[in-house]
Amino acid sequence: MAATPLNLKTLSEKRTPLSGGHRLCAGCAEAIIVKQVLLAIDDPVVVINGTGCLEVSTTIFPYTAWRVPWIHVAFENTAAVAAGVEAAYRALIRRGALPSDRRVVFVAFAGDGGTYDIGLQALSGALERGHKFLYVCLDNEGYMNTGIQRSSATPRGAWTTTTPVGSTMPGKPQWRKDLTGIIAAHRIPYVAQAAPSHWKDLMSKVRKAVAVDGPAFLNVLADCNRGWRHDPALTLEVTRLAVETCYWPLFEVEEGTWRLNHRPRRKLPIIEYLKLQGRFAHLLRPEHQDLVAEIQAEVDRRWEELLRRCGEPV
């Protein structure tokens, strides 16, 4: 069966696997991302969802916004449960209890807290064992569901409730963890970084991910207007600026080969991204200009490193 074309008219006619009426915040990127991911898949889907904003807001008892089989699991074991479901499915096929010609796709969704931090061990193990599923990290750069605490995905200089801005601390003092690079080091078939503002790139990557024979990982920047402190209407604009400043570059790693998917025509300065977000408002003050320069230098360094990995001119 031919895949559904990735054009807006055709996609708008598909029944969305995540219904309206959920309790996610207005402007939340997670609902946008989940719909983009699942609409890109034409085969039957089973969703494994770790505790977080997506889970608590789409399944307020006794209601659910999910129109596909869905499993809620604990914060730290999303990948472990996805691996177990996938292994059980293969076992049932071997026993003849399920038809071998019917393809089912397993998609795991978890936030950065449950992926970068407390779920990293389970994820690493599942990838090393080679379970066939797509793991999507909804990276909103903090523990947003429990009150906007910092995670290892939180960028340097950002305000959170556990990295407050004051005379002794100008936001988070550490750089964010390069999780996409860590996952690529596992040498799994497919790894990619994406953003909902570039929807066609994201959906194309989902299709590549579910087509590989083995595990796949997609790290998606999931703007949280509550934690990032901006107008809900700016979600996709802020995400677009993350890409155009090269703070969040779009790339993929297929069978160990790195490939750049988007090179801005004009690389914007990081201040264009920072100034729209209240979590960085303090960085606009004169006394923190040195920190802004450090952030710009780190963005540039990581961007040039990525270009070299992808064989692109620096």
C-alpha positions in Angstrom: 0.0 0.0 0.0 1.4 3.4 -1.0 2.1 5.8 1.9 -0.2 8.7 2.4 1.3 11.8 0.7 2.8 14.3 3.0 0.7 17.3 2.0 -1.6 19.3 4.2 -4.8 18.6 2.2 -4.4 14.8 2.4 -3.3 14.8 6.0 -6.2 17.0 7.0 -8.6 14.3 5.8 -7.0 11.5 8.0 -8.6 10.8 11.3 -6.2 12.1 13.9 -5.1 9.5 16.5 -5.1 12.1 19.3 -8.5 13.8 19.6 -9.4 17.3 20.6 -10.7 17.9 24.1 -7.6 17.0 25.9 -6.2 19.2 28.7 -2.8 20.2 27.3 -2.2 23.9 27.6 -3.2 26.2 24.7 -0.2 26.4 22.4 1.5 23.2 23.8 3.9 21.8 21.2 3.4 18.2 22.5 -0.1 17.8 21.0 1.2 19.2 17.7 4.2 16.8 17.7 2.2 13.7 18.6 -0.3 14.4 15.8 2.5 14.9 13.3 4.2 11.7 14.4 1.2 9.5 14.3 -0.3 11.0 11.2 2.9 10.1 9.4 2.4 6.4 10.1 -0.2 4.4 8.1 0.2 1.1 9.9 -1.6 0.1 13.1 0.1 1.8 16.1 0.6 1.0 19.7 1.6 4.0 21.9 3.7 3.6 25.1 3.6 6.8 27.1 5.7 7.7 30.1 4.4 9.8 32.9 4.4 13.5 32.1 2.4 16.4 30.7 1.2 14.3 27.7 0.0 11.4 29.8 -1.8 13.4 32.6 -3.5 15.8 30.2 -4.8 13.3 27.7 -6.2 10.7 30.1 -8.0 12.4 32.9 -10.2 9.6 34.4 -12.6 8.5 33.1 -11.8 10.1 29.7 -9.1 9.5 27.1 -8.1 11.5 24.0 -6.3 8.5 22.4 -7.8 6.7 19.5 -5.1 4.1 19.3 -4.0 1.4 21.8 -2.2 3.3 24.6 -0.2 2.2 27.6 0.7 4.5 30.5 4.0 3.6 32.2 6.2 5.1 34.9 8.5 8.1 34.4 11.7 6.0 34.2 10.7 2.9 32.3 9.1 4.0 29.0 11.7 2.2 26.9 11.7 -0.9 29.0 8.0 -1.3 28.6 8.1 -0.5 24.9 10.8 -3.3 24.6 8.6 -5.7 26.5 5.5 -5.0 24.3 7.6 -5.4 21.2 9.1 -8.7 22.5 5.7 -10.0 23.4 4.4 -9.1 19.9 7.2 -11.1 18.3 6.6 -14.0 20.6 2.9 -14.1 19.7 3.8 -14.2 16.0 6.3 -17.1 16.6 3.5 -19.0 18.3 1.1 -18.4 15.4 -1.3 -16.4 17.6 -0.9 -13.3 15.4 -0.5 -13.1 11.6 3.1 -12.5 10.5 2.1 -10.4 7.6 0.3 -7.7 9.7 2.7 -4.9 10.6 2.3 -3.1 13.9 4.4 0.0 14.8 5.3 0.7 18.5 5.9 4.3 19.4 7.1 5.5 22.8 6.6 9.1 23.9 8.5 10.5 27.0 9.7 13.9 28.1 13.2 15.0 28.5 13.2 14.4 32.3 12.1 10.8 31.6 14.7 10.4 28.8 17.8 12.6 29.4 17.7 11.8 33.1 15.8 9.1 35.0 14.9 7.0 31.9 18.4 7.0 30.2 19.4 3.6 31.6 16.2 1.8 30.4 16.5 3.5 27.0 20.2 2.6 26.6 19.5 -1.0 27.4 16.5 -1.3 25.0 18.6 0.2 22.2 21.6 -2.1 22.9 19.3 -5.1 22.7 17.9 -4.0 19.4 14.2 -3.8 20.0 12.2 -2.6 17.1 10.3 0.6 18.2 10.4 4.3 17.7 11.3 6.4 20.8 10.2 10.0 20.6 11.6 12.4 23.2 9.3 15.4 23.7 12.1 17.8 24.8 10.6 20.8 26.5 13.8 21.3 28.4 12.6 20.8 32.0 10.3 18.9 34.3 7.3 20.9 33.3 4.6 18.6 34.6 5.8 18.9 38.2 6.5 22.6 38.3 9.2 23.7 35.8 12.3 22.2 37.5 15.6 22.0 35.6 16.6 18.8 33.8 19.9 18.0 32.0 18.1 19.2 28.8 17.6 22.7 30.3 19.9 25.2 28.5 22.5 27.2 30.3 21.2 30.5 31.6 17.5 29.5 31.7 15.3 30.3 34.6 13.5 27.4 36.3 12.1 26.9 39.8 15.3 25.0 40.8 17.7 27.3 39.0 16.3 30.7 40.0 17.7 34.0 38.8 19.3 36.1 41.6 22.5 37.7 42.8 24.3 34.3 43.0 22.8 32.5 40.0 21.9 33.8 36.6 19.7 30.8 35.8 21.0 27.2 35.1 24.9 27.2 35.3 25.4 24.0 33.2 25.3 23.4 29.5 22.5 21.1 28.3 23.3 17.4 27.6 23.9 16.3 24.0 21.4 13.4 24.2 21.1 13.0 20.4 24.8 12.5 20.2 24.7 10.0 23.0 22.0 8.0 21.3 23.9 8.1 18.0 26.8 6.6 19.8 24.7 3.4 20.3 25.0 2.8 16.6 21.3 2.1 16.2 19.8 2.2 12.6 18.2 5.6 12.9 18.6 8.7 15.0 17.3 12.2 14.2 16.6 15.7 15.6 13.4 17.5 14.5 11.1 20.4 15.3 7.3 20.8 14.9 7.8 24.1 13.0 9.4 22.0 10.2 6.6 19.5 10.0 7.4 17.9 6.7 11.0 17.2 7.9 9.7 15.7 11.1 7.1 13.5 9.4 9.6 12.3 6.8 11.9 11.3 9.6 9.1 9.4 11.4 8.6 7.4 8.2 12.3 6.6 7.9 12.4 5.6 11.6 9.5 3.1 11.5 10.9 1.6 8.3 14.2 0.5 9.8 14.8 -3.0 11.2 15.6 -2.1 14.8 15.3 0.7 17.2 15.0 4.4 16.2 15.1 7.6 18.2 13.7 11.0 17.4 14.5 14.0 19.6 11.9 16.7 19.0 12.0 20.2 20.5 8.7 20.6 22.3 8.1 24.3 23.2 6.4 24.8 26.5 5.0 28.3 26.7 4.3 27.9 30.4 7.9 27.0 31.3 9.5 29.1 28.5 7.4 32.1 29.4 5.9 33.4 26.2 2.6 34.0 24.5 0.9 30.6 23.5 0.5 32.0 19.9 4.3 32.1 19.5 5.0 28.3 19.9 5.9 27.5 16.3 7.8 30.9 15.8 10.0 30.2 18.9 10.6 26.7 17.6 11.5 28.0 14.2 13.9 30.5 15.7 15.6 27.6 17.6 16.3 26.0 14.2 17.3 29.2 12.4 19.8 30.3 15.1 21.3 26.7 14.9 20.5 26.2 18.6 18.4 23.2 17.5 19.8 22.0 14.2 17.9 19.5 12.1 19.9 16.4 11.2 19.7 12.6 11.1 22.1 9.7 11.6 21.4 6.7 9.3 23.4 3.6 10.0 26.2 5.8 11.4 26.2 8.3 8.6 25.5 11.9 9.7 23.4 14.1 7.4 22.3 17.7 7.8 18.7 18.3 6.8 18.5 22.1 7.1 21.0 24.9 6.7 19.6 28.3 7.4 20.1 30.8 4.5 21.1 33.3 7.2 22.1 32.0 10.5 20.4 34.3 13.1 22.1 35.3 16.3 21.0 33.4 19.4 19.6 36.6 21.0 16.7 36.4 18.5 15.7 33.1 20.1 16.4 34.2 23.7 14.5 37.5 23.6 11.1 36.0 23.0 11.2 33.9 26.2 10.7 35.0 29.7 13.0 32.3 31.0 15.8 34.2 29.5 14.6 37.8 30.2 17.4 38.4 32.7 20.0 37.7 30.0 18.9 40.9 28.2 20.3 43.0 31.1 23.7 44.6 30.6 25.3 42.7 33.4 24.7 39.3 31.7 26.0 40.2 28.2 29.1 38.1 28.8 26.9 35.1 29.4 25.0 35.7 26.2 28.3 35.8 24.4 29.3 32.5 26.0 26.0 30.9 24.9 26.5 32.2 21.3 30.0 30.8 21.3 28.8 27.4 22.4 26.0 27.3 19.8 28.6 28.2 17.2 31.0 25.5 18.4 28.3 22.8 18.4 27.0 23.9 15.0 30.5 23.8 13.4 31.1 20.4 15.0 27.9 19.1 13.5 28.8 20.5 10.0 32.1 18.6 10.2 30.4 15.4 11.2 28.0 15.8 8.3 30.8 16.6 5.8 29.5 20.1 5.2 31.6 23.2 4.7 32.1 25.1 7.9 
